[in-house]
């Protein structure tokens, strides 16, 4: 009997809370976090709430070294925000979303620069 009451309270509480109205520390966007599924960093550009699954999600863009993702050109960032990596960083233009549990709770200290270079202007090696 107690377990049912506790479960009902949880579901009622979850239904009453609104994702946008919750009082929480606001995040600064964009920032970098580790994406556990790929074990690479990801550029977090926003957050959203999935009404169907009832989960909070990050909106993110993949980070890689390749100039292309499939047939699409990536955004090249020079210099690389990661000081330990000499190669330029490429960020996929498509925005994806995934559950917040798949990302680290900590952030990388890297800063996303305002100015980026197009693929045609990027130096080739």
C-alpha positions as CSV (number, residue, x, y, z in Angstrom):
1,X,0.0,0.0,0.0
2,X,2.8,2.4,0.9
3,X,4.6,1.8,-2.4
4,X,1.5,2.6,-4.4
5,X,1.1,5.9,-2.6
6,X,4.7,6.8,-3.1
7,X,4.5,6.0,-6.8
8,X,1.3,8.0,-7.2
9,X,2.9,11.0,-5.4
10,X,5.9,10.9,-7.7
11,X,3.8,10.7,-10.9
12,X,1.5,13.5,-9.7
13,X,4.5,15.7,-8.7
14,X,6.1,15.0,-12.1
15,X,2.9,16.0,-14.0
16,X,2.6,19.2,-12.0
17,X,6.1,20.5,-12.6
18,X,6.6,22.5,-15.8
19,X,10.1,22.2,-17.3
20,X,10.3,25.9,-18.2
21,X,9.0,27.2,-14.8
22,X,11.3,25.1,-12.6
23,X,13.7,27.2,-10.6
24,X,17.2,26.0,-11.5
25,X,20.6,27.5,-12.3
26,X,20.4,28.7,-15.9
27,X,23.0,27.3,-18.2
28,X,25.2,29.4,-20.5
29,X,25.0,28.3,-24.1
30,X,26.9,27.2,-26.1
31,X,29.3,25.1,-24.0
32,X,31.1,21.7,-24.3
33,X,30.3,18.5,-22.4
34,X,31.5,15.0,-22.8
35,X,29.0,12.7,-24.7
36,X,29.2,9.3,-23.2
37,X,27.8,7.3,-26.2
38,X,30.6,8.5,-28.5
39,X,33.2,9.3,-25.8
40,X,33.8,12.6,-27.5
41,X,33.0,16.2,-26.6
42,X,29.7,17.7,-27.9
43,X,28.7,21.4,-28.3
44,X,25.6,21.9,-26.2
45,X,23.4,24.6,-27.8
46,X,20.2,24.3,-25.7
47,X,17.9,22.2,-23.7
48,X,14.4,20.8,-24.2
49,X,11.8,18.7,-22.5
50,X,10.4,15.6,-24.3
51,X,6.7,15.6,-23.4
52,X,6.1,12.0,-24.6
53,X,9.1,10.4,-22.8
54,X,9.0,12.8,-19.8
55,X,12.7,13.4,-19.9
56,X,15.0,16.4,-20.1
57,X,17.3,16.5,-23.1
58,X,20.3,18.6,-24.3
59,X,20.3,19.9,-27.9
60,X,23.8,19.3,-29.1
61,X,26.1,19.3,-32.2
62,X,28.7,16.6,-32.8
63,X,32.4,17.5,-32.6
64,X,35.0,15.8,-34.9
65,X,38.2,16.3,-36.9
66,X,36.6,15.4,-40.3
67,X,35.7,18.1,-42.8
68,X,32.5,16.3,-43.8
69,X,29.7,14.4,-42.1
70,X,28.3,12.2,-44.8
71,X,27.9,14.6,-47.7
72,X,27.4,17.7,-45.5
73,X,30.3,20.2,-44.9
74,X,31.2,20.8,-41.2
75,X,31.8,24.1,-39.6
76,X,35.6,24.5,-39.0
77,X,36.8,26.2,-35.8
78,X,40.4,27.6,-35.9
79,X,42.1,27.7,-33.5
80,X,40.8,24.6,-31.8
81,X,39.2,25.4,-28.4
82,X,40.9,22.3,-27.0
83,X,44.5,23.5,-26.2
84,X,45.8,19.9,-26.2
85,X,44.7,19.3,-29.8
86,X,46.7,20.9,-32.6
87,X,44.2,19.9,-35.4
88,X,41.3,22.3,-36.2
89,X,37.9,21.3,-34.7
90,X,35.0,20.6,-37.0
91,X,31.4,20.8,-35.7
92,X,28.5,19.2,-37.5
93,X,25.8,21.8,-38.5
94,X,22.8,19.5,-37.7
95,X,21.4,20.0,-34.2
96,X,20.6,16.7,-32.5
97,X,19.1,15.9,-29.0
98,X,19.6,13.3,-26.4
99,X,18.8,12.5,-22.8
100,X,20.9,14.5,-20.2
101,X,22.0,11.3,-18.6
102,X,24.1,10.6,-21.7
103,X,26.2,13.7,-21.0
104,X,28.7,14.6,-18.3
105,X,27.6,16.7,-15.4
106,X,30.8,18.7,-15.7
107,X,31.7,21.1,-18.5
108,X,34.9,21.5,-20.5
109,X,36.5,24.9,-19.9
110,X,36.8,25.5,-23.7
111,X,35.2,28.6,-25.2
112,X,33.3,28.4,-28.4
113,X,34.6,31.3,-30.6
114,X,32.1,33.7,-32.2
115,X,34.1,33.8,-35.5
116,X,34.5,30.5,-37.5
117,X,36.1,29.7,-40.9
118,X,34.2,28.2,-43.8
119,X,35.5,24.9,-45.2
120,X,36.8,26.6,-48.4
121,X,38.9,29.0,-46.3
122,X,40.3,26.3,-43.9
123,X,44.0,25.4,-44.5
124,X,44.6,21.8,-45.9
125,X,47.6,19.7,-45.0
